[in-house]
Amino acid sequence: MSKKVILTIIVIMSMSLIVVGVIQFFWIKHSVDLEEKNFDDKVIFALNNVKERLVADAQERLQRGVEEIKFQNSIVDKLKQEIITGDKSSWPQNHRNLDAGSLYFLFNADHFLETIDKDKLDKYIKKELKEQNINIRYEYGVYANSIKDYIIINGNYVAAAVGDTTKSSNVAAINPLNLAEYKMPLFSNEISEPGHLNLNFPGKTKFLWSSFIPILLTSSFFTGLILFCFSYTIYIIFRQKKVSEMKTDFINNMTHEFKTPIATISLASDSILSPSILENTDKIRRFIGIIKQENARMLGQVEKVLQMAQIEKNDLNLKIGILNIHELIEDAMVNAELKIQAKGGSVTPVLDAANPVIEGDATHIANMINNLLDNAEKYTPEKPQITIQTKSLKKGIEISIIDNGIGMTKDAQKMIFEKFYRVHTGNLHDVKGFGLGLSYVKAMTEAHGGKVTVQSEPGKGSNFTIFLPYKAVNQNKA
């Protein structure tokens, strides 16, 4: 799969996820809007019922007032008759004749508003909201236009100074009930509107969204899960593409590594069969030596591949024994010095570890050190200056191999311990190998319970550090 196709798939999937997310958002928003409209209708219905109850109470008070007027007028008529006859025995001590002014006061809409029973109002609002299944905190107030202030707030009468319009206006301006979403006119008619009932729900938004939170969380979870799976899939695709490229590079390198010894063996075999060579015993021995050398070289390459196959299957059988790290380093230096000196370089031991004796597999640890020395030499084009340091730590020994080679970038450092990966060397084409050495070093170090790290900068060389514990994790002791 080409990079262009992968990028196209990423764009399509990203756009699809964005569209799905937008659709989900608008669907939930639309549902919330419908829920809000339903909530508003219930509140308005409840307020209308409260208003009707208040009107009914006012009519009842009005009826009682009218009856009282009739009763008072009958007393007045009787008093007039007794004045005429001179009989004053039945006169009341305190009585009043309700004239037209009294009737105006009784029928005045402002009077209806001012005589609202606060307890009944509180009871009506609670009952009506409960019947509408609205069970959230609310605030309410009865506002009088005549004094421009509230006369009842949350079941309590509010004392307002009559005529103090400045104070009333200031108090009203800062009252949160002025911003109430729900307002119901009370006792209004064609002539006047004495006031209104304000109702506010501070937690309305939270209440409306609460029923959709489970849906929103579930939707977000599965959208996030899809996004994670998509991202992980893309990561795997790129990783597999890189692994495929590295395997292709590995096959090319392996073919090249095998082609040279095979060609050499073939040439040596043909030479031996030559009649002029058959009579020369020394030349035959020399060609047979070349064949053995090239055969050993091929066997070594095959052994590396087989070792990595065993590591992949976790088929390790380490022969753990007591060994001296300094002795292994000295042996490895002897093997590496010829190639290093051929480039005009040198290898310097700084063996400072006070206790170089550990438990481990001598063969594999020696191979690890040889691989790191081989890399230090291969990736230093001219006059390699290589230093091997050891240091004793509390739980083990630390081995550092430092070179002055080409170094590597941060991105390369993240990949160098992967199988088949090889650091790009620019115009340098004579660095051979399968890209298995550092992967083998990492696997063997971890098999012993240790850790390998690298510090490097392009053009400034590299520093590979291996930590090996005194007591190996694998206990298959020889």
Secondary structure, DSSP 8 states (H G I E B T S, - for coil): --HHHHHHHHHHHHHHHHHHHHHHHHHHHHHHHHHHHHHHHHHHHHHHHHHHHHHHHHHHHHHHHHHHHHHHHHHHHHHHHHHHHT--TT--SS-----HHHHHHHH-HHHHHHT--HHHHHHHHHHHHHHTT--S--EEEEEETTTTEEEEETTEE----TT-HHHHHHHHHH-GGGG-SEEEEES--SS---EEEEEE-TTHHHHHHHTTHHHHHHHHHHHHHHHHHHHHHHHHHHHHHHHHHHHHHHHHHHHHHHHHHHHHHHHHHHHHHSHHHHT-HHHHHHHHHHHHHHHHHHHHHHHHHHHHHHHHTT-----BEEEEHHHHHHHHHHHHHHHHHHTT-EEEEEE--S--EEEE-HHHHHHHHHHHHHHHHHT--SS-EEEEEEEE-SSEEEEEEE--S----HHHHHHTTSTT-----TT-------S-HHHHHHHHHHHTT-EEEEEE-TTS-EEEEEEEESS-S---B-
